[in-house]
Structures are given as structure tokens and as C-alpha cells.
Amino acid sequence: MFREKGKSILFGAAAALMALGYAPPAWAATAIANVRLIFDSQYDGEGGRLQEPEITAGLSGYTVSEVSWNRAVTDWTPGQSVIASVTLTPDADHSFSSIYADERITVCGAEYVSARTEIDGSLLVKASYAPVLKLGQTARAGWSDLEGKTAVWEAVPYASAYQLRLYRGDGTYVATLTLKGTSVDLSAYMAQGGDYYYEVRAVAGNGESAAFKRNGAYVTSAATSAAGDKTARWLDSPEGWRYVDENGRLADSGWRFIEGTWYYFGEDGCAVTGWQEIGGKWYYMDAGCRMQTGWLEQDGAWYYLDSTGEMVTGWYEMSPAFWYYFYEDGTMAADTVIDGYRLGSDGARIDG
């Protein structure tokens, strides 16, 4: 009777302490014997931008509470390792050991570097992760010659090769080609008359860096004809310059690659000039409607348009160790200090 009454008193006291927020001492928690982390690479929808991997706990008893990196994601390069510092927090009824042997910690999708138990009871695990990139899409795909048999498309950053699939206008498959460059003569595959079009995408290739890249999505070209009127020409209309292709069709809105130069046609079918915001990016077309690349000077201000014609903003490495900074409006900074770096009168970074 006394023992049963004693048990009742003890259980009642324990319940009262728990109700007051009392937690059992650390020695009562279940020790976490092994730790496992999983790094799962993530890809953005359109490709072309590196993403942080999803990092999760591979065993029970703890969760991932915080992740930091030794380098900003915007500075990552596919395959170039970065260091992740991952803080693991034990569940209420678990605790980490004060020291872990290396074989007690497993990291999947990255390489284990070190582990340290913190004063607050959490565990800080460091791992080396090699970023993986889904390649972006080419911005433009078209035909470069009057015969309409040479396919040409814009280069995609980090692409090792390109895969092209040719079709007839009715959707009949013709051929698949894997290419290193950004143009190819398809005349050998277009002997039969009629319309043709192709799809092209950036691919990782077979090199050492291929492990850190994923193939991009296909972009479909405009149709071309293997026979018909080959008198492509420019027309000077009251509204502006129009272009009649080799099949006698007026160019409609969008990009067109004509005799080695990119042009952009507005909704009215006229080639545009000056600054143009297209797809959220800024381009500049000269008085002849030609898309410009490289340095551009206007009203005493300097701009830079990369190889795709896109206006550069932020830090840009023109050549190895030659950095410049461009404001949000595209103008080059000079004779000033940006992010702690001095820029000379020519805009080149002096410090570092």
C-alpha cells in the first residue's frame, strides 16, 4: 500500500514539473549514434541559373535548421566546389555526442569535410558541394542564308555541344545531329521540297564537366522552305524597314538572323532601332537596325553589350582580372568606389 502510494506521489510530482515546462536532463535524452545528410541538386524551370541544393536529414532524431555557404550562389560555377555549413538541431528527446568519428557521419550528394558539436547542443557539419547546372535555352534559332538551309542559333553559356532535330513542315522526323558549333548546313537533309523546321537544345556532352550539367530544353526554329522564291530583300516602307524572306514572306515580330546579323522586328513587322527591352533584357539596335555587341558610347556614357547583345549590369569580368561595374541603367561606373573596390577613370577595377 505504501509503495503504491509512493508511486502515485512520484508520478504526480513528475506531471507537475512537466506542466511547469521542466525538461528531462540531457543525460536522459537518446544519443544520436550516426548522422546522415542528403544534398539534392535543384534546377530552375528554364535552366541557365545555378540553384542551392535541397539539404535534408537522412536519419531520424534531428533536423536541418540552418545552411550557409562560403560563396554567394550568384558566384558559383558548375563543378567548382563550394563549402556548406549545415546546422543540425536534435529533437527534444535526442542529443548529439560531444565528438563524432568520421565514419559516423555520411554525406550523400556532397563530400564530408568536418563536424563539431556546438555549445547549444546543435551539430555543425561542413561539406563540399559541386554545383550542378541545368543548361539554359538558346534565345534565338533561325536560318542564316538565302537558300534557307543553314541553321543558326545563339550560344548557350556552359554548353559543351548542341543537339538538333530536323523535321519537315508536316512534323515528319528527318534527322538528329550533335554539333559543337552554333550553325550547320542542312542542305544534305533537305533534298525533298517543302517546308522544314528544327529543334535545338544545349547538351552537357561527354567531357569531364558533363557530370555537373544537365541538358537544356529544346527551342523550335521558324519554318523555311527548300524550294520557292529566293529573292530575299529589304523594303523601305513609311512605317520603317521590312524584310521579305527567300519565300516571299514578310518577317513577323521576333528575332531574325539575316546575312550574319541579328535583327528584331516589332509587332508591325518593322525592324526596330535604338534601345529595346525584349524578354526582360535590354538590347541596342543601330540606325541600320543591326543588334550591337561590345562597347557602346552614348552622350558621354559607356555601356557594354555581351556576345548575346544583352546590356550588362553589375560586376562584369571583361577579360581575366579586368573587372568593370555597370549600374542598373547600364552605364559604366568610373572614378568611384563600389563594394570596397576602387575604379579608375577608364572604369577598370584597381583594387584586386
Secondary structure, DSSP 8 states (H G I E B T S, - for coil): -HHHHHHHHHHHHHHHHHHTT----GGGSEEE--EEEEEE--B-SS-SSB---EEEESSSSEEEEEEEESS-GGG--TT--EEEEEEEEE-TTEEE-S---GGGEEEESSEEEEEEE-TTS-EEEEEEE---EE----S-EEE-STTS-EEEE---TT-SEEEEEEEETTS-EEEEEEESSSEEE-GGG--S-SEEEEEEEEE--SSGGGGGEE----EE---EESSS----EEEEETTEEEEE-TTS-B--SEEEEETTEEEEE-TTS-B--EEEEETTEEEEE-TT--B--EEEEETTEEEEE-TTS-B--EEEEEETTEEEEE-TTS-B--SEEETTEEE-TTS-B---
